[in-house]
């Protein structure tokens, strides 16, 4: 029996009664949640974007976006050095980044822009490269840099110092010191003998006629050579520490990314896997040195291989399969239900905005719509952390709106939305409600898939505006969840799950 199906069967009842009602059911929302459309994963001109904070806020206001989650590049410093003097004979490519601007200055400019544009909430964050590595060689003309785009978005760190010390490639503040420092500074030991050799006078006899003359002279070449060697080695070894993971080895696996996730989590921040199925491939011609390849393969398995992060890019302008029924996301959600993960991963919409272009790139192409009680930065970050949101892709003409997605107990009337859990006794009835419209108010056919614990329970085409309802019972097993896939292509919605769990009775005995 499939894993997802086993998790939902209870008391011999797989599914109770389903019933559907089309547009016209004018029920009030189950809770007074406010919908806040947000642009998530946005770059400014301080890193690889082209717009100022003011320009972004102005564009957001015109597009109906109420919040921007800024994720400027934390550090873009890429190096390749030749063995054995990798620090001395090397090529470094560095692009504008937050660390170069200064974390304090970056945060201060965001605060100032927020004061000038109070109608758009600006939330600071960064995009981090935890690790990249090289294979091949220049001499073999097959040099390749891997994983420079296997990135993690970081939000909500309370202090500037927490950003500055993040474990990231090229961030000297995160390097390991101690033994690597001692080894790096060891060429200092060559300086005293070098100075001694420079100052040392050697006696030699010179024959002058019928006698000899003793001449004392300095032979400085050995001493100068030793001092030069010490200087070269010190320059090569700077900054006298070591990156946690060697960029010239390919055995780090997921450890650098997990280290970053753990670091941010310990300090109260949020981490999001950025566009796990996007592919990056470029080749650069260096003439006689051959082609240098820069590539990052899709990494959807990171959703399962790592833990403790907040979410992942579930909607962006590229191919996404991890949200397919029974796919990687459902595997991670079931692992959470079965107690193998301490938190579920949430799906987030990534606009990955750098600049507007003639091809139709806009700040509102992909939105993350948050459900909050109050419109504050803290409330928005809490909504991200708890999964109270859905992701949508849209275009300028219209977008779909998930007006309601809730699960309501038939016994108590308690309701839950995305990211929340409804607890009730086994076999207790509950109702699932979905309500969708379009931003332009027109009647549009939309594919609606209701997914229950990884299985497609229904796939129908409805016409906006519409509402869908279903009735089910709490399973005997540990529990399950519902999530939605609505629409397709450039007009789609991916919801976060609502969990349903069996609750123990007052005596502590499971009914």
KAVEN-V746106 format. One record per pair of residues at least 12 apart in sequence whose C-alpha atoms are under 6 Angstrom apart, sorted by sequence separation. I is the first residue (numbers start at 1). J is the second residue. D is the distance in whole Angstrom. If there is no record, write none. Layout:
I:J:D + I:J:D
//
This chain:
79:91:6 + 133:145:6 + 203:215:6 + 282:294:5 + 448:460:5 + 483:495:6 + 79:92:4 + 133:146:5 + 203:216:4 + 281:294:6 + 447:460:6 + 448:461:6 + 483:496:6 + 78:92:6 + 132:146:6 + 202:216:5 + 281:295:4 + 447:461:4 + 483:497:4 + 78:93:5 + 132:147:5 + 201:216:6 + 202:217:5 + 280:295:5 + 351:366:5 + 446:461:5 + 482:497:5 + 77:93:6 + 132:148:5 + 201:217:5 + 280:296:5 + 446:462:5 + 481:497:6 + 482:498:5 + 77:94:4 + 201:218:5 + 349:366:6 + 371:388:6 + 445:462:6 + 446:463:6 + 481:498:5 + 76:94:6 + 200:218:6 + 279:297:5 + 349:367:6 + 371:389:6 + 445:463:4 + 481:499:4 + 76:95:5 + 279:298:5 + 349:368:5 + 370:389:4 + 410:429:5 + 444:463:5 + 480:499:6 + 481:500:6 + 278:298:6 + 369:389:5 + 410:430:5 + 443:463:6 + 444:464:5 + 480:500:5 + 277:298:4 + 369:390:5 + 409:430:4 + 443:464:5 + 479:500:6 + 75:97:5 + 129:151:5 + 198:220:5 + 276:298:6 + 277:299:6 + 368:390:6 + 408:430:5 + 479:501:4 + 74:97:5 + 128:151:6 + 276:299:5 + 277:300:6 + 368:391:5 + 408:431:5 + 73:97:5 + 74:98:5 + 75:99:6 + 128:152:5 + 276:300:5 + 367:391:6 + 407:431:6 + 47:72:6 + 74:99:6 + 127:152:6 + 198:223:5 + 367:392:5 + 407:432:4 + 47:73:6 + 127:153:5 + 197:223:5 + 366:392:6 + 406:432:6 + 38:65:5 + 126:153:6 + 366:393:4 + 406:433:5 + 437:464:5 + 453:480:5 + 37:65:5 + 38:66:6 + 41:69:6 + 42:70:5 + 43:71:6 + 126:154:5 + 304:332:6 + 365:393:6 + 405:433:6 + 437:465:4 + 453:481:5 + 37:66:6 + 38:67:5 + 39:68:5 + 40:69:5 + 41:70:6 + 42:71:5 + 43:72:5 + 125:154:5 + 194:223:4 + 365:394:5 + 405:434:5 + 436:465:6 + 452:481:6 + 38:68:6 + 41:71:5 + 125:155:4 + 365:395:6 + 388:418:5 + 404:434:5 + 436:466:6 + 452:482:5 + 388:419:5 + 404:435:5 + 435:466:6 + 451:482:6 + 194:226:5 + 387:419:4 + 403:435:5 + 435:467:4 + 451:483:5 + 194:227:5 + 314:347:5 + 386:419:6 + 403:436:6 + 434:467:5 + 451:484:6 + 311:345:5 + 314:348:5 + 315:349:5 + 316:350:5 + 402:436:5 + 434:468:5 + 450:484:5 + 310:345:6 + 311:346:4 + 312:347:5 + 313:348:5 + 314:349:6 + 401:436:6 + 433:468:6 + 449:484:6 + 191:227:6 + 311:347:6 + 312:348:6 + 313:349:6 + 401:437:5 + 433:469:5 + 449:485:5 + 313:350:6 + 400:437:6 + 401:438:6 + 432:469:6 + 130:168:4 + 131:169:5 + 271:309:5 + 272:310:6 + 275:313:5 + 400:438:4 + 432:470:5 + 448:486:5 + 129:168:6 + 130:169:6 + 271:310:5 + 272:311:5 + 273:312:4 + 274:313:5 + 399:438:6 + 431:470:6 + 447:486:6 + 190:230:6 + 270:310:6 + 272:312:5 + 399:439:5 + 431:471:5 + 447:487:5 + 346:387:6 + 398:439:5 + 430:471:6 + 446:487:5 + 349:391:5 + 398:440:6 + 430:472:6 + 187:230:5 + 348:391:6 + 429:472:6 + 430:473:6 + 429:473:4 + 428:473:5 + 427:473:5 + 428:474:5 + 427:474:5 + 261:309:6 + 426:474:5 + 427:475:6 + 47:96:5 + 426:475:5 + 47:97:5 + 426:476:5 + 74:126:5 + 67:120:5 + 70:123:6 + 73:126:6 + 74:127:6 + 184:237:5 + 66:120:5 + 67:121:4 + 68:122:5 + 69:123:5 + 70:124:5 + 71:125:5 + 72:126:5 + 73:127:5 + 74:128:5 + 67:122:6 + 70:125:5 + 71:126:4 + 72:127:6 + 71:127:5 + 184:240:5 + 181:240:5 + 181:241:5 + 180:241:5 + 177:241:5 + 176:241:6 + 175:241:6 + 176:242:5 + 175:242:5 + 175:243:5 + 426:502:5 + 421:498:6 + 423:500:6 + 425:502:5 + 418:496:5 + 419:497:6 + 420:498:6 + 421:499:4 + 422:500:5 + 423:501:5 + 424:502:5 + 425:503:5 + 418:497:5 + 419:498:6 + 421:500:6 + 423:502:6 + 424:503:5 + 418:498:5 + 423:503:5 + 77:170:6 + 167:260:6 + 394:490:5 + 393:490:6 + 394:491:5 + 393:491:5 + 393:492:5 + 392:492:6 + 392:493:4 + 391:493:6 + 391:494:5 + 390:494:6 + 390:495:4 + 390:496:6 + 157:269:5 + 156:269:5 + 133:247:4 + 134:248:5 + 155:269:6 + 156:270:6 + 132:247:6 + 133:248:5 + 155:270:5 + 154:270:6 + 154:271:5 + 153:271:6 + 153:272:5 + 152:272:6 + 152:273:5 + 152:274:6 + 151:274:6 + 330:454:5 + 130:256:6 + 130:257:6 + 326:454:4 + 325:454:5 + 325:455:6 + 149:296:6 + 88:236:5 + 144:292:6 + 87:236:4 + 141:290:5 + 143:292:5 + 144:293:5 + 145:294:5 + 146:295:5 + 147:296:5 + 144:294:6 + 146:296:6 + 138:289:6 + 49:354:4 + 50:355:6 + 49:355:6 + 41:350:6 + 40:350:5 + 41:351:6 + 42:352:6 + 41:352:5 + 42:353:5 + 43:354:5 + 39:367:5 + 38:367:6 + 38:368:5 + 37:368:6 + 38:369:6 + 37:369:4 + 36:369:5 + 36:370:5 + 35:370:6 + 35:371:5 + 34:371:5 + 33:371:6 + 34:372:5 + 33:372:5 + 34:373:6 + 33:373:5 + 23:465:5 + 23:466:4 + 22:466:5 + 23:467:6 + 22:467:5 + 21:468:6 + 20:468:5 + 4:453:5 + 20:469:5 + 4:454:6 + 19:469:6 + 19:470:5 + 18:470:5 + 18:471:5 + 17:471:5 + 16:472:5 + 15:472:6 + 10:475:4 + 9:475:6 + 10:476:4 + 8:475:6 + 10:477:6 + 7:477:6 + 8:480:6
//
